[in-house]
Amino acid sequence: MLAWSATFVWPEWLLNVVENAWFARCLLAAAWITLLFSAIGSALQSLREVNNDGPSPVEASKHLEMAQEYYLQADYFEAERQVKKNVRRSKTDIESCMLLVAIYRRTRRIQPALDLIAILELLEASLPWMSEIRVEKEQCLRLKLQTPPAHD
């Protein structure tokens, strides 16, 4: 390491630094302090993300619009990825949850769709959406009856 650093630093200065152990200790302390503050900053950022109630209304709207565009293009993977950004942060985003149910139904993942419908039926915020929720549930149950059981 000393030889490698000597190629970029004036060798006589490097020898003086090595002889002055206090300088090396100061550099080491500065590195530790930098690492400590970096770790604290990362931890605080993680806490902010965990405590965040959800994406801002503008971000949520953007994610939902993108998901709807992908859904209409039958790109269900991308649609699911976009809509899950909203659903992960806020289970009370009924419109995003309903789109996710439709994506699950379209991709024949009936059980996850029914599980999400069961959650939606319990939420007070979903009362205005009850007729749409019932329609989705009926469609999922119809598909479940049509789908043959998986053979192991």
C-alpha positions as CSV (number, residue, x, y, z in Angstrom):
1,M,0.0,0.0,0.0
2,L,2.9,2.3,0.9
3,A,4.5,1.7,-2.5
4,W,1.2,2.2,-4.4
5,S,0.6,5.5,-2.6
6,A,4.2,6.6,-3.2
7,T,3.5,6.6,-7.0
8,F,0.9,9.4,-6.6
9,V,2.3,11.3,-3.6
10,W,5.7,12.9,-3.2
11,P,7.8,10.1,-1.5
12,E,9.5,12.5,1.0
13,W,6.1,13.9,2.2
14,L,4.8,10.3,2.6
15,L,7.8,9.4,4.8
16,N,7.1,12.4,7.0
17,V,3.5,11.4,7.3
18,V,4.4,7.9,8.3
19,E,6.8,9.2,10.9
20,N,4.1,11.5,12.3
21,A,1.7,8.9,13.7
22,W,-0.6,11.6,15.0
23,F,-1.4,12.7,11.4
24,A,-2.2,9.1,10.4
25,R,-4.5,8.9,13.5
26,C,-6.3,12.1,12.5
27,L,-6.9,10.8,9.0
28,L,-8.2,7.5,10.4
29,A,-10.5,9.4,12.8
30,A,-11.8,11.6,10.0
31,A,-12.6,8.5,7.9
32,W,-14.5,6.9,10.9
33,I,-16.4,10.1,11.5
34,T,-17.3,10.3,7.8
35,L,-18.5,6.7,7.8
36,L,-20.5,7.3,11.0
37,F,-22.4,10.4,9.6
38,S,-23.0,8.5,6.3
39,A,-24.5,5.6,8.2
40,I,-26.7,8.0,10.3
41,G,-27.8,9.7,7.1
42,S,-28.8,6.4,5.5
43,A,-30.7,5.3,8.6
44,L,-32.6,8.6,8.7
45,Q,-33.5,8.4,5.0
46,S,-34.8,4.8,5.6
47,L,-36.9,6.1,8.5
48,R,-38.3,8.8,6.4
49,E,-39.3,6.3,3.7
50,V,-40.9,4.0,6.3
51,N,-42.9,6.8,7.9
52,N,-44.0,8.2,4.7
53,D,-47.8,7.8,4.3
54,G,-47.5,7.3,0.6
55,P,-46.4,9.0,-2.6
56,S,-47.4,12.6,-3.1
57,P,-50.7,13.0,-4.9
58,V,-48.8,14.1,-8.0
59,E,-46.6,11.0,-7.9
60,A,-49.5,8.7,-7.2
61,S,-51.4,10.2,-10.1
62,K,-48.5,9.8,-12.4
63,H,-47.9,6.1,-11.4
64,L,-51.6,5.4,-11.9
65,E,-51.7,7.1,-15.3
66,M,-48.7,5.1,-16.4
67,A,-50.2,1.9,-15.1
68,Q,-53.4,2.5,-16.9
69,E,-51.5,3.2,-20.2
70,Y,-49.5,-0.1,-19.8
71,Y,-52.7,-1.9,-18.9
72,L,-54.5,-0.7,-22.1
73,Q,-51.4,-1.8,-24.1
74,A,-51.7,-5.3,-22.4
75,D,-48.3,-4.8,-20.8
76,Y,-49.4,-6.2,-17.5
77,F,-46.0,-6.6,-16.0
78,E,-45.2,-2.9,-16.3
79,A,-48.7,-1.9,-15.3
80,E,-48.4,-4.0,-12.2
81,R,-45.0,-2.5,-11.4
82,Q,-46.3,1.0,-11.6
83,V,-49.5,0.4,-9.7
84,K,-47.8,-1.4,-6.9
85,K,-45.8,1.7,-6.1
86,N,-49.0,3.2,-5.0
87,V,-50.5,0.1,-3.3
88,R,-47.4,-0.6,-1.3
89,R,-47.5,2.7,0.4
90,S,-51.2,3.2,0.7
91,K,-53.7,0.3,0.9
92,T,-56.5,3.0,0.9
93,D,-55.7,4.0,-2.7
94,I,-58.8,2.2,-3.9
95,E,-58.4,3.1,-7.6
96,S,-54.9,1.6,-7.7
97,C,-56.1,-1.5,-5.8
98,M,-58.9,-2.0,-8.3
99,L,-56.5,-1.7,-11.2
100,L,-54.2,-4.3,-9.5
101,V,-57.2,-6.6,-9.1
102,A,-57.9,-6.2,-12.8
103,I,-54.3,-7.0,-13.7
104,Y,-54.3,-10.1,-11.5
105,R,-57.5,-11.2,-13.2
106,R,-56.2,-10.6,-16.7
107,T,-53.0,-12.6,-15.9
108,R,-55.1,-15.4,-14.4
109,R,-53.8,-14.9,-10.9
110,I,-57.3,-15.3,-9.4
111,Q,-56.3,-16.0,-5.8
112,P,-54.3,-12.8,-5.3
113,A,-57.1,-10.9,-6.9
114,L,-59.7,-12.4,-4.6
115,D,-57.4,-11.8,-1.6
116,L,-57.1,-8.1,-2.5
117,I,-60.9,-7.9,-3.1
118,A,-61.5,-9.3,0.4
119,I,-59.3,-6.5,1.8
120,L,-61.1,-3.9,-0.3
121,E,-64.5,-5.1,0.9
122,L,-63.5,-4.4,4.5
123,L,-62.3,-0.8,3.9
124,E,-64.6,2.0,4.6
125,A,-63.0,4.1,1.9
126,S,-64.1,1.5,-0.7
127,L,-67.8,2.0,-0.1
128,P,-68.3,4.2,-3.3
129,W,-66.5,1.4,-5.3
130,M,-68.7,-1.5,-4.0
131,S,-70.5,-2.1,-7.3
132,E,-67.2,-2.3,-9.2
133,I,-65.7,-4.5,-6.5
134,R,-68.7,-6.9,-6.8
135,V,-68.3,-7.1,-10.6
136,E,-64.6,-7.9,-10.3
137,K,-65.3,-10.5,-7.7
138,E,-67.9,-12.2,-9.9
139,Q,-65.5,-12.2,-12.8
140,C,-62.8,-13.7,-10.7
141,L,-65.0,-16.4,-9.3
142,R,-66.3,-17.2,-12.8
143,L,-62.7,-17.5,-14.0
144,K,-61.8,-19.6,-11.0
145,L,-64.6,-22.1,-11.9
146,Q,-63.5,-22.2,-15.5
147,T,-59.8,-22.8,-14.7
148,P,-59.0,-26.5,-14.1
149,P,-57.2,-27.4,-10.9
150,A,-53.4,-27.7,-11.1
151,H,-52.0,-31.2,-11.2
152,D,-48.9,-31.8,-9.0
